[in-house]
Amino acid sequence: MQSEWFNAELPSVKKGFNLSLFKALNPPWMPTKVVRFDGCSPGDVVRLKLGLWPLQLDWVSQITEEKYDAEAWYFVDEGVVLPFFLKKWRHLHRVESMDGQCRVMTRH
């Protein structure tokens, strides 16, 4: 998935990838409780509880890669503990920058 270009500087966009944005982007059809959110740097962990009690599924991802330079920033999260319906999870988040504009791209 790729977004349109928007007016923003890359350092500001990178700083905006925080817990508030993470919560805002959760799908409304899946109740999600954020148990842990360390950030977007290698070694950081995100732990979620999906669903409603008594059926809650664990989701734990770890940030495994990150690169930041003047043209782009990206990080990768990979599933450590996943719900039964997923065997593997690897998600690339990439922000590209050009002439004071940015666009966000994601890939599974």
C-alpha positions as CSV (number, residue, x, y, z in Angstrom):
1,M,0.0,0.0,0.0
2,Q,1.3,3.5,-0.9
3,S,-0.1,6.8,0.1
4,E,-0.1,10.0,-1.8
5,W,2.6,12.6,-1.3
6,F,1.9,15.1,1.5
7,N,3.7,18.2,2.8
8,A,5.9,17.1,5.7
9,E,9.5,16.8,6.7
10,L,10.8,13.3,7.2
11,P,12.0,13.9,10.8
12,S,8.5,15.0,11.8
13,V,6.9,12.0,10.1
14,K,9.3,9.7,11.9
15,K,8.6,11.3,15.2
16,G,4.8,10.9,14.6
17,F,5.1,7.1,14.4
18,N,4.1,6.7,18.1
19,L,1.6,5.0,20.3
20,S,-1.1,7.6,19.5
21,L,-0.8,6.9,15.8
22,F,-0.6,3.2,16.4
23,K,-3.9,3.2,18.3
24,A,-5.6,5.5,15.7
25,L,-4.7,3.0,12.9
26,N,-6.1,-0.1,14.6
27,P,-9.0,-1.5,12.6
28,P,-12.3,-0.6,14.2
29,W,-13.8,-4.1,13.6
30,M,-11.2,-5.7,15.9
31,P,-11.1,-4.7,19.6
32,T,-7.5,-4.3,20.4
33,K,-5.7,-3.6,23.7
34,V,-2.2,-2.3,23.5
35,V,-0.3,-4.1,26.3
36,R,3.2,-2.9,25.3
37,F,4.5,-0.4,22.7
38,D,8.2,0.3,22.9
39,G,8.6,2.2,19.6
40,C,9.9,1.6,16.1
41,S,13.6,0.8,16.6
42,P,15.3,-2.6,16.4
43,G,14.6,-4.7,19.5
44,D,11.4,-2.7,20.3
45,V,8.4,-4.9,21.1
46,V,4.6,-4.4,20.4
47,R,2.3,-6.6,22.4
48,L,-1.5,-6.7,21.8
49,K,-4.6,-8.5,23.0
50,L,-7.0,-8.9,20.2
51,G,-10.8,-9.6,20.7
52,L,-13.0,-9.5,23.7
53,W,-12.9,-11.5,26.9
54,P,-13.1,-14.4,27.3
55,L,-11.6,-15.0,23.8
56,Q,-8.5,-12.8,23.5
57,L,-5.6,-13.6,21.2
58,D,-2.0,-12.6,21.8
59,W,0.0,-10.8,19.2
60,V,3.6,-9.9,19.8
61,S,5.8,-8.3,17.2
62,Q,9.4,-7.2,17.4
63,I,11.1,-4.5,15.3
64,T,13.9,-6.3,13.5
65,E,15.2,-3.7,11.1
66,E,15.5,0.1,10.7
67,K,17.2,2.5,8.4
68,Y,17.1,6.3,8.3
69,D,18.7,8.7,5.9
70,A,17.8,12.0,4.1
71,E,15.7,10.2,1.5
72,A,13.8,7.6,3.5
73,W,13.1,5.9,6.8
74,Y,11.9,2.3,7.1
75,F,11.4,-0.3,9.8
76,V,10.2,-3.9,9.8
77,D,8.1,-5.6,12.4
78,E,8.0,-9.4,12.6
79,G,5.6,-11.6,14.5
80,V,7.0,-13.4,17.5
81,V,3.6,-14.7,18.9
82,L,0.7,-14.6,16.5
83,P,-3.0,-15.5,16.5
84,F,-3.7,-19.1,15.4
85,F,-4.9,-18.0,11.9
86,L,-1.4,-16.5,11.0
87,K,1.7,-18.6,10.5
88,K,4.0,-15.7,9.8
89,W,4.0,-11.9,9.9
90,R,6.6,-9.5,8.4
91,H,5.5,-5.9,7.8
92,L,7.6,-3.2,6.2
93,H,6.8,0.4,6.9
94,R,8.6,2.9,4.7
95,V,8.5,6.7,4.5
96,E,10.0,8.3,1.4
97,S,11.0,12.0,1.3
98,M,11.5,14.3,-1.6
99,D,11.4,18.1,-1.8
100,G,9.7,18.7,1.5
101,Q,7.1,16.0,0.9
102,C,6.7,12.5,2.2
103,R,4.7,9.4,1.3
104,V,4.1,6.3,3.4
105,M,4.3,2.8,2.0
106,T,3.6,-0.5,3.7
107,R,4.1,-4.1,2.5
108,H,3.4,-7.5,4.1
